[in-house]
Amino acid sequence: MYIVIIAWMYVAVMMAVAEAVAPNGGLLGAITTFIFYGVFPAALLAYILSTPARKARKKAQEAQEAAETHAPPQSNAGEKIKSSD
């Protein structure tokens, strides 16, 4: 997943640099190019590709919470009672 995002950000940076050094380009155009062609699509891609991991993490957390609420109470029957000699 990360290699795709890194590669896309590289392409977006190169597009922004080309916009900045073009004779009729400028810094504002380079910034908007980087944001709209790089940051927003990469963030959207990262969000979509991390959906299975988020679902698995949420399911594991719910299972852990369910196990904690349905666990039998622990008793101290197996412990020795300390005497105060």
C-alpha positions in Angstrom: 0.0 0.0 0.0 2.7 2.5 1.0 4.7 2.0 -2.2 1.8 3.1 -4.3 1.3 6.2 -2.2 5.0 7.0 -2.2 5.1 6.6 -6.0 2.1 8.8 -6.5 3.5 11.5 -4.2 6.7 11.4 -6.2 4.7 12.0 -9.4 2.8 14.8 -7.8 6.0 16.5 -6.6 7.5 16.2 -10.1 4.3 17.8 -11.6 4.5 20.6 -9.0 8.2 21.2 -9.8 7.4 21.3 -13.5 4.6 23.8 -12.8 6.9 26.0 -10.7 9.7 26.2 -13.2 7.5 26.6 -16.3 7.8 30.0 -18.0 4.2 30.8 -17.5 3.8 28.8 -14.2 4.2 29.9 -10.7 4.5 28.9 -7.1 0.8 29.1 -6.4 0.1 26.8 -9.3 2.7 24.4 -8.0 1.2 24.4 -4.5 -2.3 23.8 -5.8 -1.1 21.1 -8.2 0.6 19.3 -5.3 -2.4 19.5 -3.1 -5.1 18.6 -5.6 -3.1 16.0 -7.6 -1.0 14.7 -4.7 -2.2 15.1 -1.1 -5.9 14.7 -1.6 -5.8 11.6 -3.8 -3.1 10.0 -1.7 -5.1 10.6 1.5 -8.2 9.1 -0.1 -6.2 6.1 -1.3 -4.7 5.5 2.1 -8.1 5.7 3.7 -9.7 3.3 1.3 -6.8 0.8 1.4 -6.6 0.8 5.2 -10.3 -0.1 5.6 -9.7 -3.9 6.1 -7.1 -3.1 8.8 -9.6 -0.7 10.6 -12.3 -3.3 10.4 -10.1 -6.0 11.8 -8.8 -3.7 14.6 -12.4 -2.8 15.5 -13.5 -6.4 15.5 -10.6 -7.4 17.8 -11.4 -4.6 20.2 -15.1 -5.6 20.3 -14.1 -9.2 20.9 -11.8 -8.2 23.7 -14.5 -6.0 25.3 -17.0 -8.9 25.0 -14.5 -11.3 26.6 -13.9 -8.9 29.5 -17.6 -8.4 30.2 -18.5 -12.1 30.0 -15.5 -13.4 32.0 -16.4 -15.2 35.2 -15.2 -13.3 38.4 -11.9 -14.5 39.8 -12.0 -16.1 43.2 -9.3 -16.2 45.8 -10.1 -19.8 46.8 -6.8 -21.2 45.5 -4.7 -18.8 47.5 -3.2 -19.4 50.9 -4.4 -17.2 53.7 -1.5 -15.4 55.3 -1.3 -15.8 59.0 -0.3 -12.9 61.1 2.1 -14.8 63.3 
